Amino acid sequence: MNQQSHSRSEQLFEKAQRYISGGVNSPSRSFAAVGGGSPVFIQRGEGAYLYSVDGHRYIDYLCAFGALILGHAHPEIVNAVSAGLRRGTVYGAPTELEVEFAAKLCEIIPTLEMVRFNVSGTEAVMTAIRLARAATGRSKILKFSGSYHGHSDLVLVSAGSGSSTLNIDDSLGVPSSVKQEVVDVPFNNPEALRQAVALYGDELAAALVEPVVGNFGIVPPEPGFLELIEQLMHDCGALVIWDEVITAFRFSYGSIQNLFGLRPDIITLGKIIGGGLPIGAYGARRELMEYVAPVGGVYQDGTMAGNPLSMLAGMTCLELLKEPGLYDRLAHHGRTLADAARAASQKYGVATHVGHFGGAVSILFTDERVIDFEGCNRSSSDRFTRFFRCMLEQGIIIPPSKYEAMFVSAAHSQEDIDYTAECIDRALAKIAEE
Ligand SMILES: Cc1ncc(COP(=O)(O)O)c(C=O)c1O
């Protein structure tokens, strides 16, 4: 393992800290939780690789925190967006593209009879909550501790992901009146869920759920847990919102609801459906979506909402995802990495919990089986930091936080995956020595 020079990144970070608060536009990009110092500044991405300003190539498992599934600068997306650029970037008026894309999503995803596009997952979730409140006439939202749903006030109560990485589970600036509207329950805990519903059921507008959690490691639901949420919510007159900003098109073509055989009332989308450009969307059956202005009284607007470039990139991405065998390949690669971590863990006696679902993997340094946020919290941050640094030195970039997942993309070759598996082995060997 060589000690790489990061001098250009360091120079840029010094300047960045003068002009951008904290030197980053999203705290998840900071290296604060993995020993600090400068993050790697990126010059360009191509396929499975990121190239830094310091001249290093990294196999990329950030995949833009799950927004990319085809790798960087896919030629067909580049062509579609380049052609679109020449026709103008935003009009302040509707386009055929929006209609086609909305129709396509409604065709693919059973819950959706109608959708609305916006520009981020944050906006999608924020509006889905407003819609659920309007439709039920109630105000409380049940959410699961450590699940991240963007950075609007309400969902920053016990938010996981980047905020937990920096020990900011409850953001400053969120009024206590907003916090009182949130019923926070540990994930995968049926008893706690039942108790919360017994206490607050008749005030609940909705349960907000990441059906497979991607924000305190990868944590799939325990058998029957999603079914229980649906049953309890519907019994008490509340709705179920699935936040599929990560999960949609990540594990199968469309919503993850097909894998679980469930039908949430509202779903939120983002990341992958934008093909690498900014996007968010929420949707539901017609009766619910007609609460949204201009038909109904739920207001949601957006200068950039449904902008033509995001529509083009997104639609091209969804076409490319139809490639036969693509999701099996992603799952195979994910399994190879997860197996490599489990094998190295045994071989070197370094306790890990490997979270794994399809092409998403998380490695937590703990001897317990992690099924909730507290379990993730208890895992070793020091060991994760060593793991992160060791992988970086070997030319592999993963999220700089134990809470975030590694994502495989269709651009990763078998060779990339095999090399990464070897790097995981070497990293765990090194951790065992320390
Ligand atoms: C499950 C989930 N919901 C919502 C969001 C917010 O999306 P965005 O970053 O596009 O605002 C994220 C972001 O990581 C997420 O993981």
The ligand as an SDF file (V2000), in Angstrom:
LIG
                    3D

 16 16  0  0  0  0  0  0  0  0999 V2000
  -33.6950    7.4520    1.7160 C   0  0  0  0  0  0  0  0  0  0  0  0
  -33.3830    8.8740    1.3430 C   0  0  0  0  0  0  0  0  0  0  0  0
  -34.3850    9.7590    1.2400 N   0  0  0  0  0  0  0  0  0  0  0  0
  -34.1660   11.0390    0.8990 C   0  0  0  0  0  0  0  0  0  0  0  0
  -32.8980   11.4980    0.6410 C   0  0  0  0  0  0  0  0  0  0  0  0
  -32.6670   12.9250    0.2510 C   0  0  0  0  0  0  0  0  0  0  0  0
  -32.3770   13.0070   -1.1090 O   0  0  0  0  0  0  0  0  0  0  0  0
  -31.5740   14.2710   -1.6790 P   0  0  0  0  0  0  0  0  0  0  0  0
  -30.1670   14.1540   -1.1870 O   0  0  0  0  0  0  0  0  0  0  0  0
  -31.6950   14.1130   -3.1740 O   0  0  0  0  0  0  0  0  0  0  0  0
  -32.2520   15.4880   -1.1830 O   0  0  0  0  0  0  0  0  0  0  0  0
  -31.8230   10.6190    0.7410 C   0  0  0  0  0  0  0  0  0  0  0  0
  -30.4500   11.0740    0.4840 C   0  0  0  0  0  0  0  0  0  0  0  0
  -29.4790   10.3990    0.6470 O   0  0  0  0  0  0  0  0  0  0  0  0
  -32.0610    9.2700    1.1130 C   0  0  0  0  0  0  0  0  0  0  0  0
  -31.0660    8.3910    1.2510 O   0  0  0  0  0  0  0  0  0  0  0  0
  1  2  1  0
  2  3  1  0
  2 15  2  0
  3  4  2  0
  4  5  1  0
  5  6  1  0
  5 12  2  0
  6  7  1  0
  7  8  1  0
  8  9  2  0
  8 10  1  0
  8 11  1  0
 12 13  1  0
 12 15  1  0
 13 14  2  0
 15 16  1  0
M  END
$$$$
